[in-house]
Amino acid sequence: MPSLVCFSLSTAWADQVVLKNGDRVTGSIIKKDGKNLTIKADLFGVVTIAWDQVDQVRADKPVNVVLADGKTVQGTLATANGKIEVATKDTKLSLAPADVGVIRNDDEQKAYERLLKPNWGQLWAGTGSLGFAGTSGNARTLTFSTGVNAARVTNTDKTSLYFNAIKASALVNGKNSETAEAVRGGIGYNHNVKPTLFVNVFNDYEYDKFQNLDLRFVLGGGFGFHATKTERSHLDFLGGIDFNRSSFSTPLTQKSAEFYWGDEYNLKVSGATSLVQSFRMFDDLTNRGSYRVNFDIGASTKVAKWLNWNVSLSDRYLNHPAPGRKTNDFLYTTGLGITFAR
């Protein structure tokens, strides 16, 4: 009997959504944005419902409602005579469903307001990892690797940073030699000019001892298109022009203009695992027939609140490498890392 009373009380104080086909979802309303309503159901977890399929909605706990004129009010929700009634502290509003622009619970509202006027030190999130590996005995080897990826995303722009490095050496039969040494890093900035169109600028740096590459400096910019943008996945296509200055130890220095194109893809595989992929094709406009390709992919799985298991692969392809060098250089790392957000 007590459990029945508790169940009845929890139902009475829960938000409810009734669909036009008669189905009822009970839980806690998270948000209504665009054409969809998101509710955390008691039995099914987070559920997304088409707004035009909602017949009745009720929220006993105050939510934030953005009206058609852009004004935001806070109050409880109920449905009467085909209208949605918003009961605030001072008044009661009766709205047609089409006039309800956005609904946000307190957490969603705080997250939205945080994006409005953040300072430069806020909204950064990312992962960092540090790895060591070695052997001792007949052969002695040591490998060091590190990787950092960070991004600051607001309502209108995105700033991203990345850094990857590896250094490996081996001592075999008394002879010491370096087997890998590479550093890659850069910064990118995207600014939305329309909901689906953005301006893109970037600056990349690269050092690779075993490609005889002392320093590659790349500065470029162009436009991009948000092909897919949901809570679970983002897919962007972009392209533009860049300047490439590559200094080799052969010695040789190349300066060229390039046309670049590619994509960026983020996917939440599950609540704990996410995937990030980036592809760039650089066609040399100065030395026709020459090109290079950057491809990066990584996965991160949360094993604790701040601890992740990371796997990454970074490929750099150059169709005309320095004499005696291969066209492809792969850099792959795996290990534990930290997650940070501010």
N, C-alpha and C positions, 0 to 999 in steps of 0.2 A: 504493500500500500504506500509506504513512504517513497519508493522508487517511482511509482505512478504519479504521485503528487509532484515530485521533482521534475519528471518528464513533462507534465502538463505546464508547470511554471516556466521551464526553459522554452517550450514551444510558444507560450504566450508572449514571451519577451523577445523572440527571434524575429528577424525580418522574413517576409514571405513574398514570393512571386508566383502568381497564377498565370499560366499560359492560356492562349485562346483554345487549345485542344483539351483544356481541363486539368493538365498536369500541374502539380504544385511543388515548388522548391522552397525549402525552409533552411535558413542559415543566417549569414551576415552579408549584406550588400557591400561590395568593395568599391565598384565604380560603374558608371555608365559613360562611355566615351564613344562618340560617333554612332554607329548603328548597333552596338552591342552593349549588353548589361552583364557585368561580372559579379557573381555571388559565390561566397564560400559556403557550400551546402554542408549540412550536418553529416550526411551519409556519403556524399560523392566527392567531397573536396571542392576545388575551384571549378565552377561551371560558367561557361559563356553562353549567353542567350541572345538571340536576335531581338532587338528592342521592338520591332513591329509585330512580334509574336506574343508580346506581354499584354495580358488583359487587365491584371490588377497587380499593384505593388504596395507593400507596406513596410515601413521602417520605423520601429518604435524608438530607436536611438537616433538622435539628430544626425543628419548628413548634410553635406554642402551641395547646394544645387545652383548651377549656373543657368540663368534665364536667357531668353532669346536676345535681350538687349545687352548681355554681357555682365549684368549685375549678379553677384553671388549672395545667396541667402542661406541660412542654416536653420533646419527644422526637421520634424518628423514627416513621414510620408504616409498617405492613405489614398485610396481610390474610391470615388463616389460619382455615379452617373457619368461614367466614361471620362472623368476628369481626374487629374492627380492633384491632391490637396497637400500643400506644404504648410505645416503649422509651425510658425516661428514664435519667438517669445512675445512679439508685439501684435502679430496679425496672422491671418490665414489666407493663402493664395490658392486660387483654383486655376490649374493650367491644363491645356490640351497636351497630350503626350508629345506631340511634335514640337512644343515650345520648351520642353525640358532638354537643354543642350548637354549638360554634363552633370553627373552625380559623383561625388567623392566621399568616402568615409574620412575620418580624421587623419589616418596614416597617409592616405593618398593625397589629401589636401596639403599636409605638411611637406610631402615630397614634391608636390607641384610648386608650392611657394618657395621652396628651397632653390628651385631652378630659375626663378624669376630674376633675381639680382644677386647671384653668388659672387664672392670675391675670388681672386685667382687661386687662392690656396684651397678652396672648397671643391667638392664633387669629384676629386681624384679617386680612381679605383684601379686595381691591377693586381698582378702577381709577380713574385720574384723567386728565383731558385738559385741554388749554389750546389755544385756537385764536385766530388773528388773520387778518383778511383786509382788503384795502383796494385802492383805485384812486387814480390821480393823473392829472391832465390836465384835460379839460373839466369833469369832475366829480371831486370828492375824497371818498372814503368810507372809513370805518374801522369794522370789526366785531370785537368781542372776545367770546369765549364760553369758558365753562369748565364742567366737570362732574366730580363726584366721587361714587362709589358705594362703600360699604364695608359689610361684614357680619362679625359675630363669631358663629360657630355652634358650639355645644357639643352634648352628648348630650341636653340637656334644654331648651335655650333658644336664641333667636336675637336678636341686637341688630343693627339696620341703620341706616345713615345715608345721606342723599343731599343733594346740593347742585347746583343748576344756575343759571347766570346768563348773560345776554346783554346787550350794550350796543352799539348801532350808531348812527352819525351820518353825515350827508352834507352836503357843501358844493357847492351847484349855483348857478351864476350869482351867486356872492357871498353867497348866503343859506345860513346854517348851520342845520340842524335835526336833532333826534334822531329816528331812525326806529324804534328798538326799545330797550326797557329793562325787564328783568324779572329777578326773583330768586325762586327756589323752593328750599326746603330742609325737612328734617325728620328725625325720629328715630322708630324703631318698636321694639317689644319683644314677642316671642312666648315664652310659657313653656308647655311641654307638661304637661298634667295627666293625659293618657292617651296611648298610642301614636299615636292618630289625632286627639285633641282638644287644642286649645291655647287659652290666654288671650292676647288681643292688646290692647296699648295703643299709642298713637301721639300725636305732637305735630308739627303741620305749620305752616310759615310761608310766606307768599307776598306778593310786591310786584310790581305790574304798572302802570307809569306810564300806559300807553295804554289801560288799562281803568279809569283813575282810582282804582286800588286802592292805597292807602297801605300797608295791612297787613291780611292775613288771618291770624288766629290760630285754630287748631283743636286741640282736645284731646279725645280719645275713647278708647273701649275696648269690647271685646266678646269674642266667641269665634270660633274658626276650626276648620277640619276639613282634615286632610291627606288629600286625595283620592287623590293618587299621589305616591309617594316612592321613587324608584329612583336608581341611580348616574347615570343619564342625564337624568332629568327629575323635577321637583317641581311639583305643582299643589296649591295651597291655596285653599279658599273661606272667606270670613270675613264677619262682620257685627256690628253693635253700634250704640251711641249715642255722639254727640259734641256738643260745644259749639263754636259757630262765632261768632267776633266779627270782622266785616269793616268796616274803616274806609275810606271813599271820600273823595276830595278835592272832591266836588261841593258842599257837604259832606253826608255821610250816614254814619251808623254803624248797622250791623245786628247784632243779637244774636239767635241762634236755636239751638234744639236740632235735631239732625238724626239721622235713621236712615241708617246707611251699610251697604253690602254690596258685595262685589266678589271679586276673585281675584288671586293672585300665581302666576306661572308661570316656571320656569327650565328651559332645555333646552340640553344639550350637542349642538350640531348635528354637530360633528366634534371631533377631538382638538385643533383649533386655534380653533374658532369656538363661541361660546356666545350664547344669546339670553335676554333677561330682559324680562318683560312684567308690568305692573300695571294693574288697573282698579278704580276706586271710583265708586259712585253714591251721592250724598248727597241724600236727600229731606228737605226742610225741614219740620219738625213744627210750627214756630211760624207760619210764613207758608205756609199750604197752597197747593200748586200750584207752588211754587218748588223748584228743584232745581239741582244742579251735578254735573259729571262730571270726574274726573281720569283720564287715560289716559297711560301711559308705556310705551315700548318701546325697547329698545336691543340692539345686537349688537356683539360684540367679537371680533376675530380676532387671534390672536397672530402677530406677524411676527418676533419675537426673544424671548429669554428673559424680558425685562422690558418689551418694547415691543409695544403693541397698536394696531390700527386700529379706531377706535370710530365707531359711527353711532347716534344717538339721536333720538327724537321724543317731545316732551312736549306734551300737549293739555289745555287747561283750558276747559271749557264752562260757561257760566252762562246759564240760560234767561231771567233778568231782569237784564241788565247795567245799568250806569249809563247815564243818558240820553245818546243819541247814540253809544253804543259797540256794537261787534259782540259776538255771543254767544261766539265762538270765538277763542282765542289759541293759536297753535302756536309751539313753540320747538324748532327742530331744529338739530343740530350734527353735524359729522363732522371727523375728524382723527386725529392720532396721540396716543397717551396711554401712561401707564405702568401697570404692574401691580405691586401690592405685596402681600406676605403676611408674617405674623409668627406 
